[in-house]
Amino acid sequence: MKTILIFVSTLDGKVTKWGASNVKLWSSHQDQDYYKKILNESQLIVMGSNTFNADTFKPSADHQFIIMTVHPDKYKSLEITGQIEFTNESPVELIARFISKGHKHILVVGGPHIATSFLKEQLIDEVWLTIEPKIFGTGGNFATEINLDINLHLIHCEKVNEQGTLITKYAVLKK
Ligand SMILES: NC(=O)c1ccc[n+]([C@@H]2O[C@H](COP(=O)([O-])OP(=O)(O)OC[C@H]3O[C@@H](n4cnc5c(N)ncnc54)[C@H](OP(=O)(O)O)[C@@H]3O)[C@@H](O)[C@H]2O)c1
């Protein structure tokens, strides 16, 4: 099974502008269209509770949204069987569950805490990163403050607008 981590970032590695949660206020239209397309094509979409609360995810029979939280009971009323699920499983347990069900792909859409917990356990196979030609100085990075040592290999790079937004894909080199 392939686990893909997707983010949009600035040149200085920020995935939030000065810490504010609305990414669509600064990401390019090209990235927003691309992200929408990737979400539409993905069956299994994993995120943390903060990312779920910061955006709007439309439930659909075509996707299963899995929201990671220590308090799944808090979200009981939002659950839709087969479409929106809240879980306190660890990243390792989640991946094992979906491997055993025969899934081929999982898309991890963030945020930084969830991304880091998957990266730490070496569960990410590819990083799909849109790089916006912007510098914010402050804001969150997609990997939070722990020591990681992950090497990747560029497998795709496309300039998608005049300003130079780059859509990139990297494969994680497994040790
Ligand atoms: N630029 C981008 O591409 C992009 C993408 C996604 C998100 N974002 C931004 O990132 C921000 C949210 O990121 P975030 O890092 O604060 O939150 P997050 O990763 O979305 O969610 C973290 C929360 O998930 C829960 N959780 C459950 N299991 C966990 C585990 N194993 N490890 C860590 N957390 C776990 C915890 O909340 P409970 O109290 O519920 O347990 C934790 O506070 C938002 O501002 C969003 O807009 C940007």
The ligand as an SDF file (V2000), in Angstrom:
LIG
                    3D

 48 52  0  0  0  0  0  0  0  0999 V2000
   -0.6290   24.0030    3.9700 N   0  0  0  0  0  0  0  0  0  0  0  0
   -1.1720   22.8020    3.9980 C   0  0  0  0  0  0  0  0  0  0  0  0
   -1.0700   22.0520    3.0130 O   0  0  0  0  0  0  0  0  0  0  0  0
   -1.9340   22.3360    5.2050 C   0  0  0  0  0  0  0  0  0  0  0  0
   -2.4780   21.0400    5.2210 C   0  0  0  0  0  0  0  0  0  0  0  0
   -3.1780   20.6330    6.3500 C   0  0  0  0  0  0  0  0  0  0  0  0
   -3.3150   21.4740    7.4330 C   0  0  0  0  0  0  0  0  0  0  0  0
   -2.7760   22.7040    7.3840 N   0  0  0  0  0  0  0  0  0  0  0  0
   -2.9300   23.6060    8.5200 C   0  0  0  0  0  0  0  0  0  0  0  0
   -2.3700   23.0080    9.6660 O   0  0  0  0  0  0  0  0  0  0  0  0
   -3.1080   23.3870   10.8200 C   0  0  0  0  0  0  0  0  0  0  0  0
   -3.5050   22.1530   11.6070 C   0  0  0  0  0  0  0  0  0  0  0  0
   -2.3700   21.3900   11.8610 O   0  0  0  0  0  0  0  0  0  0  0  0
   -2.0200   20.8700   13.3390 P   0  0  0  0  0  0  0  0  0  0  0  0
   -0.6650   20.2660   13.2540 O   0  0  0  0  0  0  0  0  0  0  0  0
   -2.3090   21.9420   14.3020 O   0  0  0  0  0  0  0  0  0  0  0  0
   -3.1220   19.7640   13.5840 O   0  0  0  0  0  0  0  0  0  0  0  0
   -3.4670   18.3700   12.9110 P   0  0  0  0  0  0  0  0  0  0  0  0
   -2.2250   17.6040   12.5890 O   0  0  0  0  0  0  0  0  0  0  0  0
   -4.4770   18.5660   11.8420 O   0  0  0  0  0  0  0  0  0  0  0  0
   -4.2370   17.6720   14.1210 O   0  0  0  0  0  0  0  0  0  0  0  0
   -3.5460   17.4200   15.3390 C   0  0  0  0  0  0  0  0  0  0  0  0
   -4.5090   16.8880   16.3370 C   0  0  0  0  0  0  0  0  0  0  0  0
   -4.8830   15.5640   15.9920 O   0  0  0  0  0  0  0  0  0  0  0  0
   -5.1120   14.8190   17.1820 C   0  0  0  0  0  0  0  0  0  0  0  0
   -4.3260   13.5980   17.1320 N   0  0  0  0  0  0  0  0  0  0  0  0
   -4.8060   12.3370   17.1580 C   0  0  0  0  0  0  0  0  0  0  0  0
   -3.8670   11.4300   17.0350 N   0  0  0  0  0  0  0  0  0  0  0  0
   -2.7140   12.0970   16.9010 C   0  0  0  0  0  0  0  0  0  0  0  0
   -1.3810   11.6700   16.7090 C   0  0  0  0  0  0  0  0  0  0  0  0
   -1.0040   10.4000   16.6420 N   0  0  0  0  0  0  0  0  0  0  0  0
   -0.4290   12.6160   16.5840 N   0  0  0  0  0  0  0  0  0  0  0  0
   -0.7720   13.9340   16.6270 C   0  0  0  0  0  0  0  0  0  0  0  0
   -2.0450   14.3770   16.8020 N   0  0  0  0  0  0  0  0  0  0  0  0
   -3.0120   13.4610   16.9480 C   0  0  0  0  0  0  0  0  0  0  0  0
   -4.8270   15.7540   18.3440 C   0  0  0  0  0  0  0  0  0  0  0  0
   -6.0690   16.4020   18.6760 O   0  0  0  0  0  0  0  0  0  0  0  0
   -7.2090   15.7950   19.6490 P   0  0  0  0  0  0  0  0  0  0  0  0
   -7.2500   16.7180   20.8090 O   0  0  0  0  0  0  0  0  0  0  0  0
   -8.4640   15.8510   18.8310 O   0  0  0  0  0  0  0  0  0  0  0  0
   -6.7860   14.4340   20.0010 O   0  0  0  0  0  0  0  0  0  0  0  0
   -3.9350   16.8120   17.7240 C   0  0  0  0  0  0  0  0  0  0  0  0
   -4.0090   18.0490   18.3680 O   0  0  0  0  0  0  0  0  0  0  0  0
   -4.3200   24.1580   10.3500 C   0  0  0  0  0  0  0  0  0  0  0  0
   -4.0390   25.5280   10.5050 O   0  0  0  0  0  0  0  0  0  0  0  0
   -4.4050   23.8220    8.8690 C   0  0  0  0  0  0  0  0  0  0  0  0
   -4.9520   24.8480    8.1020 O   0  0  0  0  0  0  0  0  0  0  0  0
   -2.0760   23.1680    6.3080 C   0  0  0  0  0  0  0  0  0  0  0  0
  1  2  1  0
  2  3  2  0
  2  4  1  0
  4  5  1  0
  4 48  2  0
  5  6  2  0
  6  7  1  0
  7  8  2  0
  8  9  1  0
  8 48  1  0
  9 10  1  0
  9 46  1  0
 10 11  1  0
 11 12  1  0
 11 44  1  0
 12 13  1  0
 13 14  1  0
 14 15  2  0
 14 16  1  0
 14 17  1  0
 17 18  1  0
 18 19  2  0
 18 20  1  0
 18 21  1  0
 21 22  1  0
 22 23  1  0
 23 24  1  0
 23 42  1  0
 24 25  1  0
 25 26  1  0
 25 36  1  0
 26 27  1  0
 26 35  1  0
 27 28  2  0
 28 29  1  0
 29 30  1  0
 29 35  2  0
 30 31  1  0
 30 32  2  0
 32 33  1  0
 33 34  2  0
 34 35  1  0
 36 37  1  0
 36 42  1  0
 37 38  1  0
 38 39  2  0
 38 40  1  0
 38 41  1  0
 42 43  1  0
 44 45  1  0
 44 46  1  0
 46 47  1  0
M  CHG  2   8   1  16  -1
M  END
$$$$
